[in-house]
C-alpha cells in the first residue's frame, strides 16, 4: 500500500517543534490551546447529535448533522496539530484538512440553499401570536359548542316541560326515530325492535277508526302535494282510553320536489279537548237550566204586572218565582265554585286542625229538605281525632252529598250517615259514609258520576246542575282525602269520604 506508506513515512520530515526551536513556553501554549479547542469541538457535535436524536420533529435535522461532522473534523485537525509538534505526520494532517475543507464547502452550499426556507420559519413572536390566535379560536369554538349545547338543552327542556313528543322520519334511509315522549304517548314497548315499518304500523293502528282516513290523508297530502301537515286526531290506547292529539310536521324536499325527510311533533291535547267539550255541554245545559226558570219567572212576572190576583194566588206565584230564582242562583254558585277549584287556588282554603264530630252534628241538625223534613240519621263511632280541614268547604261537600241522597230518595226514605276512624290504604283516616235507599245508579252512570255537567237523571224531574259531585271530589282531594261510591240500581247509593287523620 504505497499511499499509506507515504502518509506515515516521516523520515524526511522534521517535527513542528523544530520550527519553534522547542521553546517550552511556546510549545505548551500550542499544546494547551489546541487541546482545549479539540475538547470544545468534540463536545459540540456530541451535543448536536444528542439534540437531534431527541427531537424527531426538528426541521432541517440533516444540516445539524453536517454541522456536527464539520466541527468534528475541525477538532481533529487541531488534535493532529498537537501530534505534529513531536511526530511529523504532515500528510495525515494535510489529508484531514482537505477532508475538513470538503465537508465545510458542502455544508456551506447546503446551508445557503436552506436559508430561504429557514427565513420562512415563524419567529418566536410570530409563534406566540399564532398560539394566542388559535387559543382564542379554540375558546370561541368552545363557547359556540357550549352555547349550542345550552340551546339544545333549553330546547329539550322546553319540549319536555310542554310534553311535546318528537318524531323524525328519514324517507331515503327508511329510518324513523321516536323520542321517549312519543313512545310513551303511543304506549310502545321499548324492548321491541323499533323499525320504521313497525312505528308507522303502531301509529296507523292507534288511530281512532273515525279519524284514520283523515289523518293518513293529511300525511299523504303533505308528502305528495307539499300541503302543511297541521291536524288533530284521536288515538286509542291499549286499555281503550281515547286521547286527542295535535300533530304538526315539516316535510323537507330535494331540488326535484322529492320528499327526503319529515320532522314532526305530537301533543296530547285531551285535557283542552275535554274542556272544549265541557264548555259546549255547559252552554247547552246552562241554556236549558236557565231558560226554564227564567221563562217561568218572566211569565209569572208578566201575569203579576197585567192581571189582578188575590192574595193567595199572588203568594203561590211569588213562591214559584222564588223557587225558580233559587235554581238559577244555585246553578251560578256551582259554576263559580267549580271555577275556583279548577284554578288550583289552594290559598282559598282556610285549613285548621279541629274536631269533625261537632261540625257534622250541627250540619245534620240544620239540614232541612225542601219539604222541611229532616231526613239524616247520624251515627258517630268512638272518639274521632281532630282533622286539618277547612270547615266551610267540608260542610259544602257533605251538604252536596246529603242533598244528592235526598233528591234521589224519592220515597222520602231516611238517609244514614255513619262516621268512624278506620285504616284505609295503610294510614289512619276518618270515614264519613252516607247511605241512601233511593233509585241508585247503573255501572255506566257510576263511571260518569264525577263528570262536570253530567246528570244521571235525564227526565228533568230531579233538580241539579251536574256539578255537585265534581265540586265535592275536588274539595276532598284538596284535603288530601279520597271518595268512593257504591251503587245498585233500584237499591240505593253509598258514598264514602276518607279524610286524613294524621
URLINCOR-V416885 format. One record per residue. N is the residue number from 1. SS is DSSP state (@ for helix, = for strand, . for the rest). PHI is phi in whole degrees, -180 to 180 (999 if undefined). OMEGA is omega in radians with two decimals (NA if undefined). Layout:
n-><N | N>
ss-><SS | SS>
phi-><PHI | PHI>
omega-><OMEGA | OMEGA>
//
This chain:
n-><1 | 2 | 3 | 4 | 5 | 6 | 7 | 8 | 9 | 10 | 11 | 12 | 13 | 14 | 15 | 16 | 17 | 18 | 19 | 20 | 21 | 22 | 23 | 24 | 25 | 26 | 27 | 28 | 29 | 30 | 31 | 32 | 33 | 34 | 35 | 36 | 37 | 38 | 39 | 40 | 41 | 42 | 43 | 44 | 45 | 46 | 47 | 48 | 49 | 50 | 51 | 52 | 53 | 54 | 55 | 56 | 57 | 58 | 59 | 60 | 61 | 62 | 63 | 64 | 65 | 66 | 67 | 68 | 69 | 70 | 71 | 72 | 73 | 74 | 75 | 76 | 77 | 78 | 79 | 80 | 81 | 82 | 83 | 84 | 85 | 86 | 87 | 88 | 89 | 90 | 91 | 92 | 93 | 94 | 95 | 96 | 97 | 98 | 99 | 100 | 101 | 102 | 103 | 104 | 105 | 106 | 107 | 108 | 109 | 110 | 111 | 112 | 113 | 114 | 115 | 116 | 117 | 118 | 119 | 120 | 121 | 122 | 123 | 124 | 125 | 126 | 127 | 128 | 129 | 130 | 131 | 132 | 133 | 134 | 135 | 136 | 137 | 138 | 139 | 140 | 141 | 142 | 143 | 144 | 145 | 146 | 147 | 148 | 149 | 150 | 151 | 152 | 153 | 154 | 155 | 156 | 157 | 158 | 159 | 160 | 161 | 162 | 163 | 164 | 165 | 166 | 167 | 168 | 169 | 170 | 171 | 172 | 173 | 174 | 175 | 176 | 177 | 178 | 179 | 180 | 181 | 182 | 183 | 184 | 185 | 186 | 187 | 188 | 189 | 190 | 191 | 192 | 193 | 194 | 195 | 196 | 197 | 198 | 199 | 200 | 201 | 202 | 203 | 204 | 205 | 206 | 207 | 208 | 209 | 210 | 211 | 212 | 213 | 214 | 215 | 216 | 217 | 218 | 219 | 220 | 221 | 222 | 223 | 224 | 225 | 226 | 227 | 228 | 229 | 230 | 231 | 232 | 233 | 234 | 235 | 236 | 237 | 238 | 239 | 240 | 241 | 242 | 243 | 244 | 245 | 246 | 247 | 248 | 249 | 250 | 251 | 252 | 253 | 254 | 255 | 256 | 257 | 258 | 259 | 260 | 261 | 262 | 263 | 264 | 265 | 266 | 267 | 268 | 269 | 270 | 271 | 272 | 273 | 274 | 275 | 276 | 277 | 278 | 279 | 280 | 281 | 282 | 283 | 284 | 285 | 286 | 287 | 288 | 289 | 290 | 291 | 292 | 293 | 294 | 295 | 296 | 297 | 298 | 299 | 300 | 301 | 302 | 303 | 304 | 305 | 306 | 307 | 308 | 309 | 310 | 311 | 312 | 313 | 314 | 315 | 316 | 317 | 318 | 319 | 320 | 321 | 322 | 323 | 324 | 325 | 326 | 327 | 328 | 329 | 330 | 331 | 332 | 333 | 334 | 335 | 336 | 337 | 338 | 339 | 340 | 341 | 342 | 343 | 344 | 345 | 346 | 347 | 348 | 349 | 350 | 351 | 352 | 353 | 354 | 355 | 356 | 357 | 358 | 359 | 360 | 361 | 362 | 363 | 364 | 365 | 366 | 367 | 368 | 369 | 370 | 371 | 372 | 373 | 374 | 375 | 376 | 377 | 378 | 379 | 380 | 381 | 382 | 383 | 384 | 385 | 386 | 387 | 388 | 389 | 390 | 391 | 392 | 393 | 394 | 395 | 396 | 397 | 398 | 399 | 400 | 401 | 402 | 403 | 404 | 405 | 406 | 407 | 408 | 409 | 410 | 411 | 412 | 413 | 414 | 415 | 416 | 417 | 418 | 419 | 420 | 421 | 422 | 423 | 424 | 425 | 426 | 427 | 428 | 429 | 430 | 431 | 432 | 433 | 434 | 435 | 436 | 437 | 438 | 439 | 440 | 441 | 442 | 443 | 444 | 445 | 446 | 447 | 448 | 449 | 450 | 451 | 452 | 453 | 454 | 455 | 456 | 457 | 458 | 459 | 460 | 461 | 462 | 463 | 464 | 465 | 466 | 467 | 468 | 469 | 470 | 471 | 472 | 473 | 474 | 475 | 476 | 477 | 478 | 479 | 480 | 481 | 482 | 483 | 484 | 485 | 486 | 487 | 488 | 489 | 490 | 491 | 492 | 493 | 494 | 495 | 496 | 497 | 498 | 499 | 500 | 501 | 502>
ss-><. | @ | @ | @ | @ | @ | @ | @ | . | . | . | . | . | . | . | @ | @ | @ | . | . | . | . | . | @ | @ | @ | @ | @ | @ | @ | @ | @ | @ | @ | @ | @ | @ | @ | @ | @ | @ | @ | @ | @ | @ | @ | @ | @ | @ | @ | @ | @ | @ | @ | . | . | . | . | . | . | @ | @ | @ | @ | @ | @ | @ | @ | @ | @ | @ | @ | @ | @ | @ | @ | @ | @ | @ | @ | @ | @ | @ | . | . | . | . | . | . | @ | @ | @ | @ | @ | @ | @ | @ | @ | @ | @ | @ | @ | @ | @ | @ | @ | @ | @ | @ | @ | @ | @ | @ | @ | @ | @ | @ | @ | @ | @ | . | . | . | @ | @ | @ | @ | @ | @ | @ | @ | @ | @ | @ | @ | @ | @ | @ | @ | @ | @ | @ | @ | @ | @ | @ | @ | @ | @ | @ | @ | @ | @ | @ | @ | @ | @ | @ | @ | @ | @ | . | . | = | = | = | = | = | = | = | . | . | . | . | = | = | = | = | . | @ | @ | @ | @ | @ | @ | . | . | . | . | . | . | . | . | . | . | @ | @ | @ | @ | @ | @ | @ | @ | @ | @ | @ | = | . | @ | @ | @ | @ | @ | @ | @ | @ | @ | @ | @ | @ | @ | @ | @ | @ | . | . | . | . | = | = | = | = | = | = | = | = | . | . | . | . | . | = | = | = | = | = | = | = | = | = | = | = | = | . | . | . | . | . | = | = | = | = | = | = | = | = | = | = | . | @ | @ | @ | @ | @ | @ | @ | @ | @ | @ | @ | @ | @ | @ | @ | @ | @ | @ | @ | @ | @ | @ | @ | @ | @ | @ | @ | @ | @ | @ | @ | @ | @ | @ | @ | @ | @ | . | . | . | . | @ | @ | @ | @ | @ | @ | @ | @ | @ | @ | @ | @ | @ | @ | @ | @ | @ | @ | @ | @ | @ | @ | @ | @ | @ | @ | @ | @ | @ | @ | @ | @ | . | . | . | @ | @ | @ | . | . | . | = | = | = | . | . | @ | @ | @ | @ | @ | @ | @ | @ | @ | @ | . | . | . | . | . | . | . | . | . | = | = | = | = | = | . | . | . | . | . | . | = | = | = | . | @ | @ | @ | @ | @ | @ | @ | @ | @ | @ | @ | @ | @ | @ | @ | @ | @ | . | . | . | . | . | . | . | = | = | = | = | = | = | = | = | = | = | . | . | = | = | = | = | = | = | = | = | = | . | . | . | . | . | . | . | @ | @ | @ | @ | @ | . | . | . | . | . | . | . | . | . | . | . | . | . | . | . | . | . | . | . | . | @ | @ | @ | @ | @ | @ | @ | @ | @ | @ | @ | . | . | . | = | = | = | = | = | = | = | . | . | . | = | = | = | = | = | = | = | = | = | . | .>
phi-><999 | -64 | -66 | -65 | -64 | -69 | -70 | -99 | -78 | -118 | -69 | -100 | -116 | -107 | -60 | -64 | -61 | -65 | -65 | -105 | 57 | 51 | -68 | -57 | -62 | -67 | -60 | -72 | -65 | -60 | -61 | -65 | -63 | -64 | -63 | -65 | -63 | -59 | -59 | -66 | -64 | -73 | -71 | -63 | -63 | -61 | -65 | -64 | -61 | -61 | -65 | -65 | -61 | -91 | -117 | -67 | -90 | -68 | -75 | 56 | -67 | -67 | -66 | -65 | -67 | -67 | -60 | -63 | -65 | -61 | -68 | -65 | -65 | -61 | -63 | -67 | -63 | -71 | -65 | -66 | -63 | -70 | -64 | -69 | -63 | -114 | -124 | -79 | -93 | -70 | -64 | -67 | -63 | -67 | -62 | -64 | -66 | -63 | -60 | -63 | -62 | -63 | -68 | -69 | -65 | -59 | -63 | -64 | -63 | -61 | -62 | -61 | -67 | -83 | -56 | -58 | -69 | -66 | -66 | -78 | -64 | -67 | -76 | -54 | -64 | -66 | -61 | -61 | -64 | -65 | -63 | -62 | -61 | -70 | -64 | -63 | -63 | -64 | -64 | -63 | -64 | -61 | -63 | -64 | -65 | -64 | -63 | -63 | -63 | -63 | -63 | -62 | -67 | -64 | -63 | -62 | -65 | -63 | -64 | -68 | -66 | -100 | 53 | -94 | -87 | -119 | -133 | -136 | -120 | -90 | -71 | -72 | -86 | 54 | -123 | -127 | -120 | -118 | -78 | -62 | -66 | -66 | -62 | -68 | -62 | -101 | 54 | -87 | -75 | -69 | -75 | -83 | -75 | -90 | -77 | -61 | -63 | -65 | -68 | -62 | -66 | -61 | -62 | -63 | -71 | -75 | -62 | -62 | -52 | -76 | -111 | -62 | -61 | -65 | -65 | -67 | -65 | -64 | -68 | -64 | -66 | -69 | -77 | -97 | -116 | 57 | -82 | -58 | -94 | -145 | -148 | -131 | -156 | -110 | -124 | -117 | -76 | -55 | -83 | 93 | -71 | -99 | -121 | -98 | -119 | -103 | -118 | -130 | -154 | -121 | -101 | -104 | -117 | -87 | -65 | -91 | 84 | -86 | -66 | -107 | -156 | -127 | -117 | -138 | -134 | -127 | -128 | -78 | -110 | -56 | -62 | -68 | -65 | -67 | -62 | -62 | -64 | -67 | -63 | -63 | -63 | -62 | -61 | -66 | -69 | -62 | -62 | -68 | -66 | -81 | -64 | -62 | -67 | -66 | -63 | -64 | -60 | -63 | -63 | -69 | -64 | -61 | -64 | -62 | -75 | -108 | -116 | -77 | -123 | -78 | -61 | -68 | -68 | -62 | -62 | -65 | -66 | -65 | -63 | -65 | -61 | -64 | -65 | -70 | -65 | -64 | -63 | -66 | -61 | -63 | -63 | -65 | -64 | -63 | -64 | -65 | -63 | -64 | -64 | -64 | -69 | -70 | -75 | 58 | -84 | -63 | -71 | -78 | -95 | -110 | -76 | -155 | -74 | -158 | -76 | -88 | -60 | -61 | -64 | -69 | -62 | -67 | -63 | -71 | -71 | -105 | -77 | -118 | -75 | -61 | -100 | 60 | -108 | -80 | -119 | -110 | -104 | -96 | -133 | -106 | -102 | 73 | -91 | -82 | -73 | -69 | -121 | -90 | -138 | -98 | -59 | -63 | -70 | -64 | -60 | -63 | -65 | -66 | -63 | -61 | -68 | -65 | -64 | -62 | -60 | -71 | -62 | -95 | -100 | -69 | -96 | 58 | -69 | -72 | -101 | -107 | -126 | -109 | -126 | -157 | -95 | -136 | -104 | -130 | 55 | 84 | -140 | -69 | -141 | -100 | -100 | -114 | -108 | -114 | -117 | -118 | -124 | -98 | -78 | 70 | -138 | -80 | -57 | -65 | -66 | -64 | -67 | -109 | -63 | -94 | -68 | -68 | 72 | -83 | -128 | -66 | -86 | -98 | -78 | 85 | -77 | -100 | -68 | 156 | -111 | 80 | -112 | -58 | -71 | -65 | -64 | -61 | -62 | -63 | -63 | -64 | -64 | -62 | -89 | 77 | -103 | -147 | -140 | -125 | -134 | -119 | -151 | -138 | -59 | 83 | -111 | 143 | -134 | -124 | -108 | -119 | -105 | -111 | -116 | -60 | -98 | -140>
omega-><-3.05 | -3.10 | -3.14 | -3.13 | 3.14 | -3.14 | -3.06 | -3.13 | -3.10 | -3.04 | -3.10 | -3.06 | 3.10 | 3.07 | -3.13 | -3.13 | 3.11 | -3.10 | -3.13 | 3.04 | 3.12 | 3.10 | -3.01 | -3.07 | -3.13 | 3.13 | -3.10 | 3.04 | 3.05 | -3.05 | -3.07 | -3.12 | -3.14 | 3.14 | 3.12 | 3.11 | 3.10 | 3.13 | -3.13 | -3.10 | 3.14 | -3.11 | -3.11 | 3.13 | 3.09 | 3.13 | 3.13 | 3.12 | 3.12 | -3.11 | -3.13 | 3.14 | -3.10 | 3.09 | -3.09 | -3.10 | -3.04 | 3.08 | 3.12 | -3.10 | -3.11 | 3.13 | 3.07 | 3.13 | 3.11 | 3.06 | 3.13 | 3.12 | 3.13 | -3.13 | 3.11 | 3.12 | 3.10 | 3.13 | -3.14 | 3.11 | 3.10 | 3.09 | 3.09 | 3.08 | 3.09 | -3.08 | -3.08 | 3.04 | -3.12 | -3.10 | -3.06 | 3.10 | -3.02 | 3.10 | 3.10 | -3.13 | -3.12 | 3.12 | 3.13 | 3.11 | 3.11 | 3.09 | 3.12 | 3.12 | -3.12 | -3.09 | 3.12 | 3.12 | 3.12 | 3.14 | -3.14 | -3.14 | 3.13 | -3.13 | 3.13 | 3.13 | -3.10 | -3.07 | 3.13 | 3.11 | -3.14 | 3.14 | 3.12 | 3.11 | -3.12 | 3.08 | 3.07 | 3.13 | 3.12 | 3.09 | 3.13 | 3.13 | 3.14 | 3.11 | 3.12 | 3.13 | 3.14 | 3.08 | 3.11 | 3.11 | 3.12 | 3.12 | 3.10 | 3.12 | 3.11 | 3.14 | 3.12 | 3.13 | 3.11 | 3.13 | 3.11 | 3.12 | 3.10 | 3.11 | 3.10 | -3.12 | 3.11 | 3.11 | 3.12 | 3.13 | 3.14 | 3.14 | -3.11 | -3.09 | 3.12 | 3.11 | 3.11 | 3.11 | -3.05 | 3.06 | -3.06 | -3.05 | 3.07 | -3.04 | -3.11 | -3.13 | -3.10 | 3.11 | 3.09 | 3.12 | 3.03 | 3.05 | -3.05 | 3.14 | 3.11 | 3.11 | 3.13 | -3.11 | -3.12 | 3.07 | -3.12 | 3.07 | -3.06 | -3.12 | -3.14 | 3.08 | -3.00 | 3.10 | 3.14 | -3.14 | -3.13 | -3.11 | 3.08 | 3.12 | 3.10 | 3.14 | -3.10 | -3.12 | -3.13 | -3.10 | 3.06 | -3.11 | -3.13 | -3.10 | -3.00 | -3.11 | -3.13 | -3.08 | 3.14 | 3.09 | 3.10 | 3.13 | 3.12 | 3.11 | 3.11 | -3.12 | -3.01 | -3.05 | -3.13 | 3.10 | 3.12 | 3.10 | -3.11 | -3.00 | 3.07 | 3.10 | 3.12 | 3.02 | -3.13 | 3.09 | 3.13 | 3.14 | 3.11 | -3.12 | -3.12 | 3.12 | 3.11 | -3.04 | 2.96 | -3.04 | 3.05 | 3.11 | 3.07 | 3.13 | 3.12 | -3.08 | 3.02 | -3.07 | 3.14 | 3.12 | 3.12 | -3.14 | -3.12 | -2.99 | 3.08 | 3.09 | -3.03 | 3.12 | 3.00 | 3.08 | 3.09 | -3.11 | -3.09 | -3.09 | -3.12 | 3.10 | 3.10 | 3.09 | 3.10 | 3.12 | 3.13 | 3.09 | 3.12 | 3.11 | 3.13 | -3.14 | -3.13 | -3.10 | -3.13 | 3.12 | 3.14 | -3.08 | -3.13 | -3.06 | -3.08 | 3.13 | -3.14 | 3.09 | 3.12 | -3.13 | -3.12 | -3.12 | -3.13 | 3.09 | 3.08 | 3.13 | 3.14 | -3.09 | -2.98 | -3.04 | 3.09 | 3.09 | 3.06 | -3.02 | -3.10 | 3.13 | 3.10 | -3.14 | -3.13 | 3.14 | -3.13 | 3.09 | 3.11 | 3.12 | 3.13 | -3.12 | 3.13 | 3.08 | 3.11 | 3.11 | 3.11 | 3.13 | 3.13 | 3.12 | -3.13 | 3.12 | 3.12 | 3.13 | 3.12 | 3.12 | -3.14 | -3.14 | 3.14 | -3.13 | -3.12 | 3.10 | 3.14 | -3.11 | -3.13 | -3.14 | 3.07 | 3.14 | 3.12 | -3.08 | 3.08 | 3.14 | -3.06 | -3.13 | -3.11 | -3.04 | 3.14 | 3.13 | -3.13 | 3.11 | 3.13 | -3.12 | -3.11 | -3.12 | -3.12 | 3.13 | -3.11 | 3.12 | -3.14 | 3.13 | 3.09 | 3.07 | 3.04 | -2.97 | -3.05 | 3.04 | -3.07 | 3.11 | 3.14 | -3.09 | 3.04 | 3.10 | -3.09 | 3.10 | 3.04 | -3.11 | 3.08 | -2.98 | 2.94 | -3.01 | -3.08 | -3.12 | 3.11 | 3.09 | 3.12 | -3.12 | -3.13 | 3.11 | 3.07 | -3.12 | 3.11 | 3.13 | 3.09 | -3.13 | -3.14 | -3.07 | -3.08 | 3.01 | -2.96 | -3.11 | -3.14 | 3.09 | -3.12 | 3.09 | -3.14 | 3.05 | -3.13 | -3.08 | -3.13 | 3.07 | -3.09 | 2.97 | -3.09 | -3.12 | 3.01 | -3.14 | -3.13 | -3.13 | 2.98 | -3.13 | 3.03 | -3.08 | -3.12 | -3.05 | 2.99 | -3.14 | -3.05 | -2.99 | 3.12 | -3.11 | 3.03 | 3.08 | 3.13 | 3.11 | -3.14 | 3.13 | -3.07 | -2.98 | -3.13 | 3.13 | -3.14 | 3.12 | 3.09 | 3.11 | -3.14 | 3.13 | 3.14 | -3.08 | -3.08 | -3.14 | -3.12 | -3.08 | 3.09 | -3.11 | -3.09 | 3.14 | -3.01 | -3.09 | 3.09 | 3.11 | -3.12 | -3.14 | -3.14 | 3.11 | -3.12 | 3.13 | 3.10 | 3.08 | -3.12 | -3.12 | 3.13 | -3.11 | 3.10 | -3.13 | 2.99 | -3.10 | 3.09 | -3.07 | 3.13 | -3.11 | 3.14 | -3.06 | 3.07 | 3.13 | -3.12 | 3.13 | 3.12 | 3.12 | -3.10 | -3.12 | -3.12 | NA>
//
